[in-house]
Amino acid sequence: MNLMKAIVAAGLVAASTSAYAADITGAGSTFIYPVLSKWADAYKKETGSGVNYQSIGSGAGIKQVQAKTVTFGATDAPLKSDQLEKDGLAQWPMIMGGIVPVVNIEGVKAGDMVLDGQTLADIFEGKITKWDDAAIKKLNPNVKLPSEAISVVHRADASGTTFNFTDYLAKVSADWKSKVGSGTAVEWPAGVGAKGNEGVSGNVGQTKDSIGYVEYAYAKQNKLTYTKLVNKAGKTVDATMEAFQAAASNADWAHAPGYYLILTDQPGDKSWPIVATTFILMHKDATDKAASQEALKFFKNSFDNGSKMAEELDYIPMPDSVVKQVEKTWASDIKS
């Protein structure tokens, strides 16, 4: 079944791409940006339609789609059903991926160091301030740790990556939960802020003895040193596609109202503890119907043809059953 037939079969009336080449506008999540860029390049070559996407953080993306200044928003912090209803928005999961702690310590390579949730929370809370702290040494008896101050780097913007990272810290540390909490933006007890996954990657890459958290694709692209983590089952796991998929396999999308689901601290021996989902937000009754339909064609194309591109960047494509569910959501919720 070709793309046009598939869209019509899903109950969507789409304008022919040969009739015009429309540019789609979107904004938000920096988490999805590496794979969204690849999808957009492929779609432009295939259809002539471009995707103008601003990688500005989930919080700003939500605001832009609410204000109707873009065709779609992308967020790693899903909106709850009542908020979607209030704003007249449809929401669906587009891609999943791992969030990894990244460090810059001389002589330490990717996967050398192990951290657990409590220790990670204590570092970002400013309770653990040196790399040779007893808690870190206990987890890393064979790693040469410097007696240097830890430079903490966190997001400065309202961020879905932060939402998922702090959600995890709140689940594993009672102290973090009571004193800091979770959200797209929190009152950070320690460290310096940087904008976007891009900013945190750049800052950690340039700052000796630093630690931050980024989407895995950024860690790989920037050749950053990511750590292992101890998961909910008490097992030490490496940041791999298998570990991300193990956590994602627990997702019960069929029973999540508005697809609201958080995938942190999942059970299972092989599960990576911090997996996030990027969600797309679009108006159910868009002012510009042509742009709205073109955006759906782009997302349909990305679901159909973008899995390999996603996996090459170590993202987890949505399962076929979820894609079918999402297409039904488009047909029922978004007016053509």
Secondary structure, DSSP 8 states (H G I E B T S, - for coil): --HHHHHHHTT-----TTT----EEEEE-SSSHHHHHHHHHHHHHHHS--EEEEE--HHHHHHHHHTTSSSEEEESS---HHHHHHHTEEEEEEEEEEEEEEEE-TT--TTT-EE-HHHHHHHHHTS--BTT-HHHHHH-TTS---S-B-EEEEESS--HHHHHHHHHHHHH-HHHHHHT--SSS---SSSEEESHHHHHHHHHHHSTTEEEEEEHHHHHHTT-EE-EEE-TTS-EE-S-HHHHHHHHTT--GGGSGGG---EES--STT--SEEEEEEEEEETT-S-HHHHHHHHHHHHHHHHH-HHHHHHTT-EE--HHHHHHHHHHHHHHS--
